[in-house]
């Protein structure tokens, strides 16, 4: 069985402060990990995926297979980063035609001015 | 370019009734997935369809069913509604190719009274 845990339901930081949203996963095989974001009154959208190894909107995330973690980080938070963030997992061999995402419960990030 | 569209956006049903939710994927996308998001939780996988065939089913009772049409649009049906079925139902589409991105619709809010 696969499981994604986001231990913080709420996270509040000040503008310019570093932010780290935690994600731990449980999966016996090789996973593909994602971070999805939902801004107020907008649809759920992909923020980044670990295989791309890219930085989106200043956010990065590194897959740590030893600690089974995929924490999302940003060195200097901005007010527009305030949103709901979801970590998600799918088996890496699932392929496009057989695709199931397992989501964590989400972390609501608030960046205060 | 239209994204994933869902209808209706909001609806209220009575316990025991049946509901049909509709989804139109992004043009060219052959895979459609359905997720249930209960308040305070992350989305939970219900079904995935690819080329009109069911490719995955989550841990939901048989009261939940879905189908995909030749134009790749999809319907989710829920019979014998329970209060616990109250949730946001999300549809997501993707091309079906390996490594593709999943795009979500804005969802259908179902309230069962």
Interface residues (C-beta under 8 A of the other chain):
Chain A: X4 X6 X43 X44 X45 X46 X51 X86 X88 X95 X96 X97 X98 X99 X100 X101 X102 X103 X104 X105 X106
Chain B: X3 X4 X31 X33 X35 X40 X41 X42 X43 X44 X45 X48 X50 X51 X55 X56 X58 X90 X94 X95 X96 X97 X98 X99 X100 X101 X102 X103 X104 X105 X106 X107
